Amino acid sequence: MAKKTKVIIVGAGPVGLVTALRLVRAGFTVTVLEQAPELHAEPRASTFHCSTLDLLDTMGLADQLIARGRTAPHWQYRMFETGEAAVFDMSVLAGETRFPFRLQAEQFKLVELTAEQLALEAPGMIRFGAKVTGVSQTADTVSVAVDQNGTSDVLTADWLLGCDGASSVVRIGLGLGFDGETYPVPNVTLGINFDFTGHIRGLLNVNYFWSANGGSFSMFHTRDMWRMGYSPPKGMSDEDALKPENVQLQLNTVLPRSAPYDVAVARLYRIHKRVASDFRVGRILLAGDAAHLNSPSGGFGMNGGVHDAFNLTEKLIAVERGADAAVLDRYVRQRRAAAVADIQATSDANYKRHREPDPDKRRVELQRLQAITQDRALMKDFLMESALIASYRRAEAVP
Ligand SMILES: Cc1cc2nc3c(=O)[nH]c(=O)nc-3n(C[C@H](O)[C@H](O)[C@H](O)COP(=O)(O)OP(=O)(O)OC[C@H]3O[C@@H](n4cnc5c(N)ncnc54)[C@H](O)[C@@H]3O)c2cc1C
């Protein structure tokens, strides 16, 4: 019997686990090394775009994920006080996707779903509490140094995939650059156990609000809670931004209430815009946040990472079936192009639009967006970009 190709994946985040499940199903022997003692339950991403749902559908996962989230067939930019809005109708994408809506579901729901499938199809292949500390390779094999339960070990495989997030040990071990910038203002993300539906005029399941005081915030409705994102007031320290009294103050500017809000999650994130200088060195490849970071505005990081996972596994499967390993360089060309030209550029534009403080510039931008929403052809073009359908297709066409 032919020897099975062995792949080590570092990181049991959404990108690592989608990659693992695809490779297990293609007959690879896969080991996932995860430093945490269990799957992360941090909400982080909550937006799944239709391009990603179409891909997950090919694995039989989309409908199950949708059942764990909440769909948003419309979403909007809105002046909070006056109610002037540009409302995007996702139904214009009906001919392009099986899923013409945004899905609001925390990223751990995809992590849980893929882990459940892996437990059925390849039990025990995720090793928790296994921290990778270094990587090396020869022409034929990769080696990974792992610390687990206080003991050090070295594992070998045919391929190593670094899906180990922003501070990727794999990327650092390869000596790759990670040029870019860190945005000056952080972002606070809240998960609130209170149903705002019916309390705020015109509220949809996905909202980007501009307030009259020059501030801005987003509100997304997942199945279980409302998520709110905002930048803390200028000059406020990170520590103060997360103080319960300041969090309650922010919530009360949106909807004043005598009882305190039940805030289940309050996190502060620095926002980066960076791309690794390469996504491949020999037998070691990067995907997801390990390879690229962008502002969460618009919900592209995880979606782009899942797109990487599909592209990369398709190429690895081709190599397994006899293609030249150079096809992996096409993965790099395609997904690096998507990261730089689409994901970074659009999320940067979104970041700046959401935080635009100038009322005159906001008005011009709102009018531009309203004009787009009033023309279905223009709205479709806009949504093809914001749902990453156009980006995915452009990347696939890169030779
Ligand atoms: C507030 C916020 C909101 C966001 N919203 C969205 C959104 O709506 N839509 C969207 O698409 N994206 C969004 N993102 C981005 C999204 O969260 C990330 O892009 C996504 O988590 C990337 O997945 P990943 O699997 O590449 O990395 P991660 O999710 O970071 O997973 C990496 C895994 O590797 C493990 N690991 C790290 N180092 C090691 C090591 N040395 N050894 C072993 N294991 C290791 C970690 O423990 C972790 O489990 C958001 C981000 C933030 C901060």
The ligand as an SDF file (V2000), in Angstrom:
LIG
                    3D

 53 58  0  0  0  0  0  0  0  0999 V2000
  -12.5640   42.0180   16.7410 C   0  0  0  0  0  0  0  0  0  0  0  0
  -12.3080   41.1840   15.5350 C   0  0  0  0  0  0  0  0  0  0  0  0
  -13.3430   40.9550   14.6630 C   0  0  0  0  0  0  0  0  0  0  0  0
  -13.1240   40.2140   13.5100 C   0  0  0  0  0  0  0  0  0  0  0  0
  -14.1630   40.0260   12.6690 N   0  0  0  0  0  0  0  0  0  0  0  0
  -13.9780   39.3100   11.5550 C   0  0  0  0  0  0  0  0  0  0  0  0
  -15.0840   39.0090   10.7150 C   0  0  0  0  0  0  0  0  0  0  0  0
  -16.2200   39.3820   10.9980 O   0  0  0  0  0  0  0  0  0  0  0  0
  -14.8530   38.2800    9.5990 N   0  0  0  0  0  0  0  0  0  0  0  0
  -13.5970   37.8360    9.2760 C   0  0  0  0  0  0  0  0  0  0  0  0
  -13.4580   37.2170    8.2220 O   0  0  0  0  0  0  0  0  0  0  0  0
  -12.5470   38.0580   10.0870 N   0  0  0  0  0  0  0  0  0  0  0  0
  -12.7000   38.7660   11.2120 C   0  0  0  0  0  0  0  0  0  0  0  0
  -11.6590   38.9480   12.0750 N   0  0  0  0  0  0  0  0  0  0  0  0
  -10.3670   38.3070   11.8000 C   0  0  0  0  0  0  0  0  0  0  0  0
  -10.3460   36.8270   12.2460 C   0  0  0  0  0  0  0  0  0  0  0  0
  -10.6100   36.7610   13.6290 O   0  0  0  0  0  0  0  0  0  0  0  0
   -9.0140   36.1860   11.9180 C   0  0  0  0  0  0  0  0  0  0  0  0
   -8.6770   36.5040   10.5960 O   0  0  0  0  0  0  0  0  0  0  0  0
   -9.0660   34.6610   12.1020 C   0  0  0  0  0  0  0  0  0  0  0  0
   -9.0840   34.2940   13.4500 O   0  0  0  0  0  0  0  0  0  0  0  0
   -7.8440   33.9970   11.4510 C   0  0  0  0  0  0  0  0  0  0  0  0
   -7.9160   32.6160   11.6400 O   0  0  0  0  0  0  0  0  0  0  0  0
   -6.5950   31.7450   11.7020 P   0  0  0  0  0  0  0  0  0  0  0  0
   -7.0510   30.3260   11.8360 O   0  0  0  0  0  0  0  0  0  0  0  0
   -5.6820   32.1150   10.5970 O   0  0  0  0  0  0  0  0  0  0  0  0
   -5.8240   32.2210   13.0090 O   0  0  0  0  0  0  0  0  0  0  0  0
   -6.2910   32.1540   14.6110 P   0  0  0  0  0  0  0  0  0  0  0  0
   -7.7530   32.1790   14.6390 O   0  0  0  0  0  0  0  0  0  0  0  0
   -5.5000   33.1860   15.2360 O   0  0  0  0  0  0  0  0  0  0  0  0
   -5.8300   30.7070   15.0020 O   0  0  0  0  0  0  0  0  0  0  0  0
   -4.4500   30.4000   15.2000 C   0  0  0  0  0  0  0  0  0  0  0  0
   -4.3370   29.2090   16.1410 C   0  0  0  0  0  0  0  0  0  0  0  0
   -2.9540   28.8430   16.2450 O   0  0  0  0  0  0  0  0  0  0  0  0
   -2.6360   28.5660   17.5890 C   0  0  0  0  0  0  0  0  0  0  0  0
   -1.1950   28.7840   17.7460 N   0  0  0  0  0  0  0  0  0  0  0  0
   -0.5260   29.9690   17.6720 C   0  0  0  0  0  0  0  0  0  0  0  0
    0.7820   29.7850   17.8670 N   0  0  0  0  0  0  0  0  0  0  0  0
    0.9550   28.4520   18.0710 C   0  0  0  0  0  0  0  0  0  0  0  0
    2.1070   27.6340   18.3380 C   0  0  0  0  0  0  0  0  0  0  0  0
    3.3460   28.1580   18.4350 N   0  0  0  0  0  0  0  0  0  0  0  0
    1.9320   26.2980   18.5060 N   0  0  0  0  0  0  0  0  0  0  0  0
    0.6890   25.7310   18.4100 C   0  0  0  0  0  0  0  0  0  0  0  0
   -0.4230   26.4690   18.1760 N   0  0  0  0  0  0  0  0  0  0  0  0
   -0.2910   27.8040   17.9840 C   0  0  0  0  0  0  0  0  0  0  0  0
   -3.5030   29.5640   18.3730 C   0  0  0  0  0  0  0  0  0  0  0  0
   -3.6730   29.1390   19.7170 O   0  0  0  0  0  0  0  0  0  0  0  0
   -4.7960   29.5380   17.5550 C   0  0  0  0  0  0  0  0  0  0  0  0
   -5.6800   28.5290   18.0020 O   0  0  0  0  0  0  0  0  0  0  0  0
  -11.8400   39.6780   13.2350 C   0  0  0  0  0  0  0  0  0  0  0  0
  -10.8000   39.8860   14.1340 C   0  0  0  0  0  0  0  0  0  0  0  0
  -11.0270   40.6260   15.2640 C   0  0  0  0  0  0  0  0  0  0  0  0
   -9.9010   40.8490   16.2280 C   0  0  0  0  0  0  0  0  0  0  0  0
  1  2  1  0
  2  3  1  0
  2 52  2  0
  3  4  2  0
  4  5  1  0
  4 50  1  0
  5  6  2  0
  6  7  1  0
  6 13  1  0
  7  8  2  0
  7  9  1  0
  9 10  1  0
 10 11  2  0
 10 12  1  0
 12 13  2  0
 13 14  1  0
 14 15  1  0
 14 50  1  0
 15 16  1  0
 16 17  1  0
 16 18  1  0
 18 19  1  0
 18 20  1  0
 20 21  1  0
 20 22  1  0
 22 23  1  0
 23 24  1  0
 24 25  2  0
 24 26  1  0
 24 27  1  0
 27 28  1  0
 28 29  2  0
 28 30  1  0
 28 31  1  0
 31 32  1  0
 32 33  1  0
 33 34  1  0
 33 48  1  0
 34 35  1  0
 35 36  1  0
 35 46  1  0
 36 37  1  0
 36 45  1  0
 37 38  2  0
 38 39  1  0
 39 40  1  0
 39 45  2  0
 40 41  1  0
 40 42  2  0
 42 43  1  0
 43 44  2  0
 44 45  1  0
 46 47  1  0
 46 48  1  0
 48 49  1  0
 50 51  2  0
 51 52  1  0
 52 53  1  0
M  END
$$$$
